[in-house]
Amino acid sequence: MDEYSRFVDWDKMDVSAQSQDTKELTCTDFHELKQLARQGYWAKNHSLRAKVYHKLISNIPCRTVTPDANVYRDIVVKIVGKRSSSSLPLPEFVDNSLVPTYCLNAEGVGAVRKIILCIANQFPDISFCPALPSVIALLLHYSKDEAECFEQVCRILACNDPSKRLIDQTFLAFESSCMTFGDLVNKYCQAAHKLMVAVSEDVLEVYSDWQRWLFGELPMAYVARVFDVFLVEGYKVLYRVALALLKFFHKVRAGQPMESDSVQQDIRAFVRDIAKSVTPERLLEKAFAIRLFSRKEIQLLQMANEKALQQKGITVKQKSLAPPKRQNVHLAVHAENFKSEIVSVKEMRDIWSWIPERFALCQPLLLFTTLEHGCSLSRFYSHSEGHEPTLLLIKTTAKEVCGAYLSTDWSERRRGGNKLSFFGTGECFVFRLQPEVERYEWVIIKHPELASAGPETENHAQPASSSLSSSSVPSERLSPFLAARHFNLPSKTASMFMAGSSECIIVGGGDGQALYLDADLNHGRTSHCNTFNNQPLCSESFQISILEVWGFRDTMNG
């Protein structure tokens, strides 16, 4: 067909989808290139896609010494020798990974293993890279020879632009990406997440497959379209497509019994056979319809997850043990060691399934209860301070049950002195359990006077002037998904989700919901924005029957 056909089995390739029209790509503008990639401009012309890949990969900023095609020609004979390609052992960093063949011919299938071994020789710092076989196999379809494919993969691996993440090369990076994906599912695919929690013993084990869905199970026509956009836009595209896959899986399988004993296997089978239900165009359309966090926010979330794993000593894959797993909600909230006067074990497990992945290895620890410690706000603070995050549970005299996940230590309120001090992060959320279960996305607590407030006053205001807004953060600011203080960000990027003083506490929830609790912890009220059709959190004014505060006990570090 063309000079890039050496490793292609055209009987496997959908030739009908290929166009023989001569096309060229001359644009260099990023935004135009992004639109062309999403539209599949070079998807139907094999030669053009090969040239575009070469151009895009050649523009990746790399380390000064990056192995090239000549290096491959020098080392391949020494490393492979006379051994048959099919018998070549894979290095540990791709052990147990899928080695897809896509539409490769026999020569191409053998070349994948040869290139992997040569990369292992040149990149001794790679410790875990399950996506590598798929990337090599894909690029071989668009390479003139093995050496050219080797050079292109090396450039992807050697990228030294700190803002351009491409392929995970360590277990820490991979595992934190799985946790980050779990957090994104929790926020953007709540129906699917609820199903995963219901049918899976280990939610993160399911989400740890997310890269396998893309680089292993997804058919050639689909993964190539994803790779087209990935080379232009970067890692965030992978999260988008994986979320879209999960959404389609939930939509297609909703109400149907699982086809196997494992939802993990069912998702893999669905992705392999995705052509039966979704076209590549529809998949990408769905992926880019998700209003995902900004690239910076995802990077901060990834950093937080990496930090949590490092603190738990999880940085490398254990050879003799099973890989670290998300704490099963049935183990984290165990019937024998959990007792609350407000929620049942099942209800606490529902709450636990909503928390960020980096705290899922923890177990609930009762810190404060009005039944034991009395109705005192000062005692509420003294028992809650020093713990981050915390869970607030409230049962009203009308049998309503609601609460809040609070991401930040209550000691942060001291920054405001005696005034009501606002703090917290966008991971905060409020929820209702009785009479019906409802989780509300976060909303920023705002104050009219903040628009003109200086840096000394922007975190302080009186309760009477409080208002709620679910509007987006100004585009010139970083949306405050994570605490600014964790990353040494300027204070103007921090917004307000929690507030506390000696007189009251306020928790901004989501979709216009917020909780206000008086100092005696006997009375409370809610604020509800009627812009949304959600049911209110609880009665507008209520009396508290019982209030509990729960912390998170790290079971791995004692």
N, C-alpha and C positions, 0 to 999 in steps of 0.2 A: 504493500500500500504506500509506504513512505519510508524515509530513512530512520524513523523511530518505531519501526514495527518488528525489530529483531526478536523481541521476547513476547510478542503478542500472539495468542491463539485466536485468530479471527473467527473461528467457528463458535467460540464462547462469547465474543464481543458482539453487542447488538449493532450490527453494521447498518441496519435501517435507520438508526438514530444518528448516523454519521453523515455529514454533508461534505461534498467535494468542492464546495465553493472556496475560492482562494480568499482568505481573509488576512488582514494584518492588524496588529495592535500597536498604535503609535502614541496613544495618550500616556501621560505621566502624572496627571493630576490625581491625587489620592481619591477624592470624592467621586470622580468620574470612573476611576478604576474599580472602586467599591461597587458602584451601580452595575458596571459591566459584569463583574464577578457574580453578583447576586442574580443577574438576569441570565447567566449562562452563555455569555457572548462567545466564549471559546469552547464550550462544552461539546459541540457537535462537529468539531474539526480536530481530529487527532493530532495533526502536525502543528496546528496553531496552539493547542493546549500545551504541547511539548515545549514550544518556543516561549510561551508565556511563563510556564513553570521555570524554565531556565533563566528568564529575565528577572522574575521576582526573586528567585533564590540567589541569583548573582548579586542582587542589591541588599541582601541581608548583611548587616554589619557583623563581622566576625573577629575572632581572636587573630592576632598577627600571624601566628603559625597555625594554619588550618590545613589538614591533609587534603591534597588534591588528587586528580586522576593519575598523575605520574607516580604518586606515592603508592596508589593501589597496584599499579602495574609492577612496582618494585617488590611489593611484599606478598602478593596473592599466592605466588608459587611456593614461597617459603612457608606460608601459613597453612595452605590447603594441601600442598604436596600432591601425591597421586591418589589421594582418597576420593571415593565417590562422593559427589555433592550431597546425595540423599543420606549418607551415613555420617555427615559432619555433625558433631555435637554442638548444641547451642550454648552460649555462655550463660552463667547464672542469672545475669540481669534480665534475661528474657525467658528464663526457665518457666515452663508451664504456660507460656503465652501462646495465643493462637498465631500460627504462621499462615495467613491466608494466601491463596494462590490466585484469586480473582480470575482474570482472563489470561494468565501467563501460560506459555507453552512449557515443555519439559526443560528446555535450557533456562528459561526464566525462573522456574521453581528452584532449580539447583543454584542459580546465581544469588538468590535471596540469602541462603545460608552462608555462602562464601563472603558476601558483603558484610553480613552481621559479624562474622569472625574477624574480618579485617578492621572493622570499626572497633571491636573489643580490644584489638591490639593497639589502636591509635588513641583510644579514649579510656584509659585505665580508671579515670575518676567516675565513670558511669557505674552506678551500683544497682539501679532498678529502672528499666525502661521498657515496659510491656507493649508500648505503641510502636516500637521500632520496626518489628517485622512487617507490620502493615504498611508503614510509610515507605519502606524499601520496596516492597512488592508493588505498591501503587506507582512509585516513581520509575520503576523498571519498564512499565508500559510506555513511558514517555522519554526513554533514554536510548541513545545510540549504542552504548555498550555498558558493561559493568562498571568500568572506571568512571564514566560520566555520572552514573547513578550514585556511586560511592562519594564522589565529590559533592554532589548536591545534598546528600544526606548529612555529610560532614559539616557543611555550611549551616544547615538547620541546627545541628547539635552544638556548633561552636558560636552561635549567636551571642554577642557580648553587649547587646543593648539592654540595659536593666529594665526598660519600660516595655520590652517586646518579649513576652514569654511565649515559647513555642512548644517544646516537648519535655515532659517531666523526665529527669534522669537520676533521681534519688528516691528512695522509699519515702522519705520525709515529704518531699514535694508531691509525690503521688498520693500518699495517704491523706495529706491535708487537702488536696484537690477533691478527694472523695468526700471529706467532711464538708467542704465548701459546697459541693454539688448537693449534698444532703440539706444544707441550710437553704440553698436556693429552691430546692423542691418544696421544702417546708413553707416557703413564702409564696412561690409562684404556681405550685401544683398541689394545693392543699387536698383536693379530692383524691388524687393519686397517692399522696403521702398517707392519707387516712387508710387507704386500701393496703398499702405496704405494711403499715403498722399492724393491721388486722390479720394479715395472712402470713407474715414473715416473723421468724423468731429473732432475726438480726437485721434490722433495717439498713445499717451501714454496709453489711455484706451485699445487700442488693444494690445499693448506690455505688459500691466499690467496683461494680461492673460497668460504670458509665462509659469509661474509655474503651472497654471491650465492645460495647454496642457500636461505637463509631469505628474503631480500628480493629475489626475482627469479624463482627457479625453482619454489619451493613454491607449490602451488595455493592459491586464495583461502580455501577452507574450512580449510586447515591454517595458513596464515600468520595468519589472524584469531585462531585459537585460541592460537597462540604470542604474538601481540600482546596478547591478553587478559591473559596471565600476566606478560608483559614490563612492562606498565604498572604492575603491582602490585609485582613483585619485582625488576625491573631487569635490567641487562646480563647477569648470570650465567645467566639463563634462556636467552639466545641460545647460549651455549657448550654448555649442556646439550642443547638440541635439535639443534645441529649434530653433537655427539658421537653422539647417538642415530641421526641420519641415517646417519652413517658406519658405525655398528655394523650397522644394517639393510642397508646396501649390501653390506657384507662378508658378512653372513649369507645374503642372497638370491643374491649372485653368487659365493659361495665355490665354487671348483672349476670354474667356468664360464669360458670364454675371454672376453676383453674384446670388447665389441661394436664398438669402434672402435679406432683407433691411439692413442687418448688416454684414459687413465683419468679425466682431468679432464672430458672430454666425456661419458664413461659415467656418472659420478656426477651430472652435471647432468641427463642424460636420466632417470636413476633417480629423482631428486627430482621432476622434472616429472611423472613417471608413478607417483608413490608410492601413489596410490589403488589401484593394482593389487595392492599387497602389504601396505600398512599403513594403518590408520584413524588419524584425528587423535587419538583417545583413546589408541590403542596407542602412538603416537609420544610423546605427553606422558608416558604411564606409563613408557616406557623411559627418557625423559630424566630423570625425577625418581627413578628407581631407581639412578642413578649417584651414588655417594657422593663427590661432587666436593669439591675444596678449599673452604675458607671464602671468603667474599667478600673478607676482608682478605688472605688468602694470594694470591688471584688478583690483587688490586690490587698487591701487592708484586712478583709475578712480572711483571706488566705494566710496572711501574716499572723493573725490571731490564732488560727487553727494550727499553724506550724509551731507557734510558741507553746500552745497547750500540749502538743505532742512531745516537744522537747522537754517540757517540765515533767512529763510522765515517763521520760526516758525512752520514748518510742521514736527512734530515728533510723533504724535499719530493720530489714525484714529478718525475723528469727528463722534460722534454718531448721531447728529441731522442734519448734513450736508452731502452732497455728498463728497466723498474723493477728495483730491486735484487732479486737472487734468493738463495735459500738455496744455499750451496755444494753442488753436486752431489757426493755421496759418491764418485763415480767420479773427480771432479776433485780433491777434497780429499785423497783417498788414491789417488794416481796410481801406477801400477805402475812408472813410470820413476824416480820420486823417493822411493819408500818402500821401506825395507828393515828388516825385523825378523828376529831369530833365533828369535822365539817364535810370531808369527802371520803368516799369509799376507795378501796384499792383500785378498782377499775377506773374511777374518775381521775385518780392521781396518775394512773398510767396514761390516760388520754392527755393530761397536761404535760407529762414527761415527753410524749412524742412530739410536742411543739417546741421544745427548748432547743437552742443551738447545739450542733453536734459536739462541740468541744466540751460541753458539760454533760454529755450523755453517759460518760463513764462514771458519773457520780451517783450517789444515793441520797434521798431526801433526809434531812436532819432537822428536827423540830427545834426552833430557836426561841420562839415566844408564843404564848397562848394566853388570852385574857382569862381563861378558866384557872390558870395557875399563877400568872403574874399580875393579874388585875388590869383595870382599864386605865392605864397610864401611858401617855405618849412618851414621856421621858424614859420609862422602862422599855417601851417598844424600841426606842433608839438604842438604848444601852445593850439590849440583847441582839439587835440586828446589825449594829456597827461592827466592822471587821469582816463581814461576810459579803461576798460578791460572786455571783448574783444571789438574789433572794426571791422567794415566792410568797405573795400575800394572798391569803384566803379569808373570805368573809361570808358568814351566814347571818341573814337578817331574821328578825322576829317573824317575818312573813314567809319563812322557809326558802327564801331566795338564796342562791349561792353564786358568788362571783369572786373575781380575784385579779391578780396582775403578776406578770413576770417582770422583775425589776433588775435591770442589768448592772446597776452601779451601786457601790457601797453608800449607805445612808450618811456616812461621815462626811461625804462631799458637801452636805448642806451647810457645814460650818463655814464654808467660804463666804457665806453671806452674813456672818455675824448673827444679829438678832432678826434680820430681815428674812423674808421668804426667799430661799435660794433655789434656783432652777438648775438642773443638771440632767444626767442620764443620756441614753443613746437610743438610736432607732430600733434596737432589738427589743425594747420594752413593748409589751402588749397587754391588753386587758382581755378578760374572757368571762363568759357566763356558763355555769353548769346546770343550774336549776332556775326556772322550770325547763329550759332547753339549752343544749350545748351550742355555744357560739363563740368563736374566736375573732377578735377585732384587730385589724392591722393598726400599726402605730399612727399617731397624729402628733404634730408638734404643738406644744403649749406655747402660745405667742402672746405678746403684750403690745398694745398699740404704741406705747411710748418707746419701744425698743428701736424703732426706725431712726430716732434721733439720739439714742442713748450712746454715751461714750463707752470706752472699754472698761471704765471703773464701775459702771452701773448696768451694763447689759445683762448681768446675771441676777439682778435683784429687782423685785417689784412687789407691790402689795396684792394680796389675794383678790381684793375687790375688783381689780382691773384685769383679772385673768380672762382670757378668751381662748377659744379653740379654733384651730384651722387645719384643714387637711390639704391645703394647697402645697404645691411643690416648692422646694427650696430654690432661691434665685440661681440662675444658671451659672453665675460667676463664683458660686460657693460650692464646696464639696458637701453633698448631701450627707448628713451626720449618721450614717448607719452604725459606726463604731465610735467609741469614746475618743475625743481628740487627745486627751491626756495620755492615752496608750501609745500614741504615735508622734508625740511632740508637734502636733498640728497647731496652727494659730487658733486662739480662742474663738475668733469670729466664725469658725467652721462648726463650732459646737452649738446644738440647739437644745431645746428643753423638753424633757419627757417626764421628769419627776421634780417635785418641789417639797421642801420640808422646812418647818420652823417650830418654835415651841407652842404654836397655836393651832397648827393644822398640817396635814400633808395632802398633796395633790398628785395624782398619777394620770397622765395623759395617755389615753388608750388609742383607739383607732376608729375610723369612720365616724368621727365626731363624738366619741365616748370618752368620759373622764370620771374619775372618782375623787371626791372631796371628803376627807375624814376630819372630824373635830378633835380637839386635844383630849377630850375625855374618852375617846374611842367608843362612845355609846351611840353617836349619831353620825350619819353620813348622807351625802346626796350625790346625784349623778348629773352630768351635763350631756345632752344629746343633740347633735346637729341634725336637723330634719332633711338635710340635703340627700341623705341616703335612706334607703328603705329598711335598714336593719332594725330589729327589735332593740329597745333600750337595754342597757346593761342590767339594770334592776329598777326598782321604784325611784322616782325622782328624789324623794326624801325617805330615808329608812332608819330604822333602829337596828343596831348591831347586837346580835345574840352571842356570837362567838367570832373571834378574830385570831388567826394563826399566821405566823411567819416561819417559813421553812428555808433552810440553807441547803447547800450542796456539798456532801461529804465525798472527798476523793478516795475511792476505794483502792486505787492503785498505789497511792503514796501514804496510805494509812490515815 
